[in-house]
């Protein structure tokens, strides 16, 4: 296919759809696969943990797994008819695998639930019920909620639930909340025999310290990390950049996996998959808009400037010389300035609000 025959919008949509499964992501996918396939293999289910900093690809892995399970079920015959994949608008594909079984209703082999901030036991259980299509009143007792969950899990054929952003449970300032919210996972595994996958920031595994029974049910734990600054052929970083170069919607070969560009991309992103993909994606869109056929350091520099609004001497793609220590110092100083400015502005706003409140009280 010649990209010159495609519209600018079509080329940009292709850029947005880029997914490259790195070896680290492939190992994380294997963790989810093993968790899923363990369903029904014992008297109670088990859980697995995938943790890592924001931007290492955890959510991409979870979404790829959902697509994989969805593809496995497409074309399966039940009651003499094929299962039908449900409309994405009603059942977002990045939140569940939802299909219709003829004469039966919905089946959902896998769900992904976004954990709310500082979730308590009851809140997390209510979130889980809402995800499987049941909204319960606040006054509903736990026994009733568990009975509803058990029935719906069986009826919908739910084998596994992925809980994303699990660090929110550990964030609670109330002593009992993390322990009790983590108990939701334990109850689902023991009572409903649903496989559980916990995804979140590194300290998500603090739940295992808060709730030792959850530790006994854990099957696997994996930490996803950023790319190491390894620029040798065959490294994970270079394999990712090569895949990205090949996939870009240009008829001319791209060089983002070569020398200076690869070094600066790692430098600018600290090795995070999401950071690299975002910068290359934005540079590609700028190139498409400007009718340029090759992404170079200037285009990457413009993409970085748009995101961070920094001068040339703080832009890793436009610096004359790569100086890791100096660049990190500049970034840290810039960040500290922003934090101090934000704190000052917040204090000023609070002071103004207090003055207005006092004035209003005086008038009353």
Number of C-alpha atoms within 10 A of each C-alpha: 7 8 14 12 9 11 11 16 12 12 19 19 13 14 21 13 9 13 15 18 17 18 14 19 20 14 15 24 22 14 19 27 14 13 23 26 12 18 19 13 10 9 10 18 28 29 27 23 25 25 27 19 16 18 19 22 23 25 16 18 23 24 17 18 21 24 15 14 16 19 13 10 17 13 12 13 13 13 10 8 12 16 20 18 20 16 11 13 7 8 14 12 19 18 18 24 26 27 22 17 19 15 9 11 10 18 23 20 21 24 22 23 21 17 22 16 15 20 22 22 20 18 16 25 23 20 19 23 19 13 17 18 10 14 13 16 8 9 6 11 11 13 9 11 18 18 13 14 21 17 12 18 22 14 14 20 15 23 23 28 24 26 21 22 20 29 24 19 25 23 16 16 10 11 10 12 20 26 23 20 23 23 20 20 26 26 17 24 22 16 16 21 24 30 27 29 27 24 27 23 19 19 16 21 20 15 21 18 12 18 17 11 14 21 17 12 19 17 17 15 15 16 17 20 20 20 20 13 16 14 17 11 12 11 14 18 24 21 19 21 23 20 17 22 19 15 16 22 25 20 12 12 14 19 18 25 22 15 11 13 18 21 20 23 24 22 20 21 19 16 20 22 22 15 18 22 22 17 21 24 22 21 23 26 23 18 18 20 12 9 10 14 16 18 24 18 18 12 22 27 21 20 22 23 18 12 12 11 12 13 9 14 12 19 21 25 27 20 15 10 8 15 11 13 9 11 18 15 11 14 15 12 12 13 12 12 12 12 12 11 12 12 12 12 12 12 12 12 12 12 12 12 12 12 12 12 11 12 11 10 9 8 6 6
